[in-house]
Amino acid sequence: MIRFEETTKIFKGATRPALDALTATIQPGKITGVVGPDGAGKTTALRMIAGLLKPTSGRIEVFGYDATRDTRTIRSFLGYMPQKFGLYEDLSVLENLTLYAKLRNLPRSQRRSQFDKLLGFTGLERFQNRLARRLSGGMKQKLGLACAFVTTPRLLILDEPGVGVDPLSRRELWRMARELSGPETIVLWSTSYMDEAGLCDETLLLNEGRLLFAGKPQDLSARVRNRVFRIRGYSALERRRVVTNLSKNAEVVDATIQGDAIRVSFRSALSPEEVSNRFFNGREATSTDPCFEDGFIDILRSSASLRAEPHSHAVGAGSSSSAPRVVVGGRFDRDEVVVEARKLTKRFGAFTAASEIEFSIKRGEIFGLLGPNGAGKSTSFKMLCGLLKPTSGDGFVSGASLRRSSSEARKRLGYMAQKFSLYPNLTAEQNLEFYGGVYGLDFRERRRKIELALDEYDLRRYSGVASGSLPLGYKQRLALATATLHSPVALFLDEPTSGVDPLARREFWRRVDQFASEGVAVLVTTHFMDEAEYCDQIALILGGKKIAQGTPEALKERARSRELPNPTLEDAFIQLIQKGRETDDAIA
């Protein structure tokens, strides 16, 4: 087993410990999730187990060995997959496996049979001669896991293997981890994805270096039993307004949009009738089973460092004085098409990355572009941003053609890249100043909007700090503030919350909902299916083609069956992708 005994790690110059007096025990034969927000201490804990960092105080014992003194012994039975892709990108799949086999002293006579097993298990047989840098995100993660299993490790450390990976590839990674590990193997799976945490046998929940919970995921979910409800009966615009207002309610722990419903968790147990009458003016409220994320948010909200400030008024859609009615409405034309893709096609030599993609986005609409890694959604997205020129077809932003007037079209949209793409050596305020000039704002207007952004996004405390050193959540705020400084009619978000903790994601989506409520057309790509629930429409891309489009509820309906009477959006995503692949195989 692994034992942490009052283990603390303080980095030089830090204002608080990265890991604060952690005491915990991890048993073999299980997948243990090391769960928490960005900066919680997950990677620090894993790196200390591997002997890559030394604790400031306390100790760590791994299968009876001291992690500080016996690092060579521990590494002899350790499989380690770092957070960033750690293989050699200029080597092929097979060459990377061969390198790891040599490092692990796997006898030459056993290599071919082991490679064949791993290549078959990961589905990488056809790609064994492809350079690692040419693999999709999901394929890179599978290769990393295969290299970790070249010899069966007693201890497997996986540091956020699911970040940036689509739901189907994530399920395959979980299948690999479970089936390849032995009954005496300890598997540590670090994650900030709550659906992944719920799949673990045991979890350690960390926040700001402190252990908040240790135990089975279902035990954390149980703390919010009879406190989670789904409410239907609101239009898309009303749902956004209600969720925004509920976030200010002292009795509410969490509120999110889930397809055509609102999902709310309360601070105390309530009956459906109480919820309906007190908060939602008689609209149907249905009690629902809590998930790990419900318990996660509840324990984070309850912790001293993250407790929300209480509000004196309740906000919802009820008619009582404690829950005033939500005002909904708007002054824009909801039928006006802002973004349009017309037979967008992109070829790279003989390879077609996107083929005749078509869809449109209206004012105030959030449109999701989903698909597995390598499906062509990023190519389609980049063509609509004006970052790639279509081979044929065209895209339009507020009537401006991306083929004929790309600079004019780009002026009308805001773009937030998947990776932090602002200037890291410029301060937060300098980045805003620079991009305000790029967008053509005059000095007076630029200064007015920068001052508003610094306050609105709570960036004033970091206005003079180099943006590259900002905490991840504040980098995200700055990126969104910069993308919207010029008041665009369309907002393009490319996996904007990858790797960000659930609380920061909720805050981010409340801002996106506000933009949509004001008439901005939003296009988003994401691998979080709970985020896709915020979308009014979803297009699913596979093999460069659009294979499905509809509301989240319509897509879930397509996956409904006797075996799966209540499918999630992830279930629908996986079923539609698998059916699409079967169709392509049949045609081929």
ChimeraX attribute file (.defattr): number of C-alpha atoms within 10 A of each C-alpha:
attribute: neighborCount
match mode: 1-to-1
recipient: residues
	/A:1	16
	/A:2	20
	/A:3	21
	/A:4	19
	/A:5	16
	/A:6	16
	/A:7	21
	/A:8	23
	/A:9	23
	/A:10	16
	/A:11	12
	/A:12	7
	/A:13	6
	/A:14	8
	/A:15	8
	/A:16	12
	/A:17	17
	/A:18	22
	/A:19	27
	/A:20	22
	/A:21	19
	/A:22	21
	/A:23	16
	/A:24	15
	/A:25	14
	/A:26	20
	/A:27	16
	/A:28	18
	/A:29	17
	/A:30	19
	/A:31	24
	/A:32	25
	/A:33	29
	/A:34	27
	/A:35	27
	/A:36	29
	/A:37	22
	/A:38	21
	/A:39	19
	/A:40	22
	/A:41	24
	/A:42	28
	/A:43	21
	/A:44	19
	/A:45	25
	/A:46	21
	/A:47	16
	/A:48	19
	/A:49	28
	/A:50	22
	/A:51	19
	/A:52	13
	/A:53	15
	/A:54	21
	/A:55	21
	/A:56	14
	/A:57	14
	/A:58	16
	/A:59	21
	/A:60	27
	/A:61	18
	/A:62	19
	/A:63	16
	/A:64	12
	/A:65	15
	/A:66	18
	/A:67	26
	/A:68	19
	/A:69	11
	/A:70	14
	/A:71	17
	/A:72	13
	/A:73	13
	/A:74	23
	/A:75	16
	/A:76	12
	/A:77	16
	/A:78	22
	/A:79	23
	/A:80	23
	/A:81	22
	/A:82	16
	/A:83	16
	/A:84	11
	/A:85	16
	/A:86	12
	/A:87	22
	/A:88	14
	/A:89	16
	/A:90	13
	/A:91	16
	/A:92	20
	/A:93	28
	/A:94	20
	/A:95	17
	/A:96	21
	/A:97	26
	/A:98	19
	/A:99	16
	/A:100	18
	/A:101	22
	/A:102	13
	/A:103	10
	/A:104	16
	/A:105	11
	/A:106	15
	/A:107	10
	/A:108	11
	/A:109	8
	/A:110	10
	/A:111	17
	/A:112	12
	/A:113	11
	/A:114	18
	/A:115	21
	/A:116	13
	/A:117	15
	/A:118	23
	/A:119	21
	/A:120	12
	/A:121	17
	/A:122	20
	/A:123	15
	/A:124	21
	/A:125	16
	/A:126	9
	/A:127	16
	/A:128	18
	/A:129	13
	/A:130	17
	/A:131	17
	/A:132	24
	/A:133	16
	/A:134	13
	/A:135	19
	/A:136	15
	/A:137	19
	/A:138	24
	/A:139	22
	/A:140	22
	/A:141	27
	/A:142	24
	/A:143	25
	/A:144	23
	/A:145	24
	/A:146	28
	/A:147	25
	/A:148	22
	/A:149	24
	/A:150	24
	/A:151	18
	/A:152	15
	/A:153	22
	/A:154	20
	/A:155	27
	/A:156	24
	/A:157	24
	/A:158	25
	/A:159	21
	/A:160	24
	/A:161	25
	/A:162	27
	/A:163	21
	/A:164	20
	/A:165	23
	/A:166	23
	/A:167	21
	/A:168	20
	/A:169	20
	/A:170	20
	/A:171	15
	/A:172	16
	/A:173	21
	/A:174	18
	/A:175	13
	/A:176	18
	/A:177	19
	/A:178	15
	/A:179	9
	/A:180	17
	/A:181	20
	/A:182	17
	/A:183	11
	/A:184	14
	/A:185	21
	/A:186	24
	/A:187	26
	/A:188	24
	/A:189	26
	/A:190	26
	/A:191	27
	/A:192	24
	/A:193	21
	/A:194	22
	/A:195	15
	/A:196	20
	/A:197	27
	/A:198	19
	/A:199	17
	/A:200	20
	/A:201	15
	/A:202	22
	/A:203	25
	/A:204	22
	/A:205	28
	/A:206	24
	/A:207	23
	/A:208	19
	/A:209	24
	/A:210	19
	/A:211	20
	/A:212	15
	/A:213	17
	/A:214	19
	/A:215	14
	/A:216	19
	/A:217	25
	/A:218	18
	/A:219	14
	/A:220	24
	/A:221	19
	/A:222	16
	/A:223	16
	/A:224	24
	/A:225	19
	/A:226	18
	/A:227	24
	/A:228	28
	/A:229	24
	/A:230	21
	/A:231	22
	/A:232	17
	/A:233	15
	/A:234	17
	/A:235	12
	/A:236	20
	/A:237	19
	/A:238	17
	/A:239	25
	/A:240	24
	/A:241	22
	/A:242	23
	/A:243	22
	/A:244	21
	/A:245	17
	/A:246	23
	/A:247	23
	/A:248	21
	/A:249	23
	/A:250	17
	/A:251	17
	/A:252	18
	/A:253	25
	/A:254	22
	/A:255	23
	/A:256	25
	/A:257	24
	/A:258	23
	/A:259	24
	/A:260	22
	/A:261	21
	/A:262	21
	/A:263	21
	/A:264	25
	/A:265	27
	/A:266	20
	/A:267	16
	/A:268	13
	/A:269	14
	/A:270	16
	/A:271	14
	/A:272	20
	/A:273	15
	/A:274	13
	/A:275	26
	/A:276	19
	/A:277	18
	/A:278	20
	/A:279	23
	/A:280	26
	/A:281	17
	/A:282	16
	/A:283	17
	/A:284	16
	/A:285	25
	/A:286	17
	/A:287	20
	/A:288	16
	/A:289	14
	/A:290	20
	/A:291	19
	/A:292	23
	/A:293	19
	/A:294	23
	/A:295	22
	/A:296	25
	/A:297	19
	/A:298	22
	/A:299	20
	/A:300	22
	/A:301	18
	/A:302	14
	/A:303	13
	/A:304	9
	/A:305	10
	/A:306	13
	/A:307	13
	/A:308	16
	/A:309	10
	/A:310	10
	/A:311	12
	/A:312	10
	/A:313	14
	/A:314	22
	/A:315	26
	/A:316	26
	/A:317	25
	/A:318	21
	/A:319	16
	/A:320	15
	/A:321	11
	/A:322	14
	/A:323	20
	/A:324	18
	/A:325	17
	/A:326	17
	/A:327	11
	/A:328	13
	/A:329	11
	/A:330	12
	/A:331	8
	/A:332	13
	/A:333	11
	/A:334	12
	/A:335	11
	/A:336	14
	/A:337	18
	/A:338	24
	/A:339	25
	/A:340	21
	/A:341	22
	/A:342	15
	/A:343	17
	/A:344	23
	/A:345	24
	/A:346	24
	/A:347	15
	/A:348	9
	/A:349	7
	/A:350	6
	/A:351	9
	/A:352	15
	/A:353	21
	/A:354	27
	/A:355	20
	/A:356	17
	/A:357	23
	/A:358	18
	/A:359	17
	/A:360	18
	/A:361	24
	/A:362	21
	/A:363	23
	/A:364	29
	/A:365	27
	/A:366	26
	/A:367	25
	/A:368	27
	/A:369	24
	/A:370	27
	/A:371	28
	/A:372	23
	/A:373	21
	/A:374	19
	/A:375	20
	/A:376	24
	/A:377	27
	/A:378	21
	/A:379	22
	/A:380	27
	/A:381	20
	/A:382	15
	/A:383	23
	/A:384	29
	/A:385	22
	/A:386	21
	/A:387	13
	/A:388	15
	/A:389	20
	/A:390	22
	/A:391	16
	/A:392	14
	/A:393	18
	/A:394	22
	/A:395	29
	/A:396	24
	/A:397	28
	/A:398	19
	/A:399	15
	/A:400	20
	/A:401	19
	/A:402	25
	/A:403	20
	/A:404	12
	/A:405	14
	/A:406	19
	/A:407	13
	/A:408	15
	/A:409	23
	/A:410	22
	/A:411	18
	/A:412	19
	/A:413	26
	/A:414	23
	/A:415	19
	/A:416	22
	/A:417	16
	/A:418	16
	/A:419	13
	/A:420	16
	/A:421	11
	/A:422	20
	/A:423	14
	/A:424	16
	/A:425	13
	/A:426	17
	/A:427	20
	/A:428	29
	/A:429	22
	/A:430	18
	/A:431	22
	/A:432	27
	/A:433	19
	/A:434	14
	/A:435	17
	/A:436	23
	/A:437	14
	/A:438	11
	/A:439	18
	/A:440	12
	/A:441	16
	/A:442	10
	/A:443	11
	/A:444	8
	/A:445	12
	/A:446	21
	/A:447	15
	/A:448	10
	/A:449	20
	/A:450	20
	/A:451	14
	/A:452	16
	/A:453	22
	/A:454	20
	/A:455	12
	/A:456	12
	/A:457	16
	/A:458	14
	/A:459	21
	/A:460	16
	/A:461	10
	/A:462	18
	/A:463	18
	/A:464	13
	/A:465	18
	/A:466	17
	/A:467	25
	/A:468	17
	/A:469	13
	/A:470	16
	/A:471	12
	/A:472	19
	/A:473	21
	/A:474	18
	/A:475	20
	/A:476	25
	/A:477	21
	/A:478	26
	/A:479	23
	/A:480	23
	/A:481	23
	/A:482	25
	/A:483	23
	/A:484	20
	/A:485	20
	/A:486	22
	/A:487	16
	/A:488	18
	/A:489	23
	/A:490	30
	/A:491	26
	/A:492	24
	/A:493	22
	/A:494	21
	/A:495	18
	/A:496	22
	/A:497	24
	/A:498	20
	/A:499	19
	/A:500	20
	/A:501	21
	/A:502	20
	/A:503	16
	/A:504	18
	/A:505	18
	/A:506	17
	/A:507	15
	/A:508	19
	/A:509	19
	/A:510	19
	/A:511	16
	/A:512	20
	/A:513	27
	/A:514	16
	/A:515	22
	/A:516	21
	/A:517	24
	/A:518	17
	/A:519	22
	/A:520	25
	/A:521	28
	/A:522	28
	/A:523	24
	/A:524	21
	/A:525	23
	/A:526	22
	/A:527	24
	/A:528	22
	/A:529	20
	/A:530	18
	/A:531	20
	/A:532	26
	/A:533	22
	/A:534	27
	/A:535	25
	/A:536	21
	/A:537	24
	/A:538	25
	/A:539	22
	/A:540	21
	/A:541	25
	/A:542	24
	/A:543	20
	/A:544	24
	/A:545	21
	/A:546	23
	/A:547	16
	/A:548	16
	/A:549	17
	/A:550	16
	/A:551	20
	/A:552	25
	/A:553	19
	/A:554	16
	/A:555	24
	/A:556	21
	/A:557	16
	/A:558	13
	/A:559	20
	/A:560	16
	/A:561	10
	/A:562	6
	/A:563	7
	/A:564	10
	/A:565	10
	/A:566	13
	/A:567	18
	/A:568	19
	/A:569	23
	/A:570	20
	/A:571	19
	/A:572	21
	/A:573	25
	/A:574	19
	/A:575	17
	/A:576	21
	/A:577	21
	/A:578	14
	/A:579	12
	/A:580	19
	/A:581	14
	/A:582	12
	/A:583	11
	/A:584	12
	/A:585	9
	/A:586	8
	/A:587	7
	/A:588	6
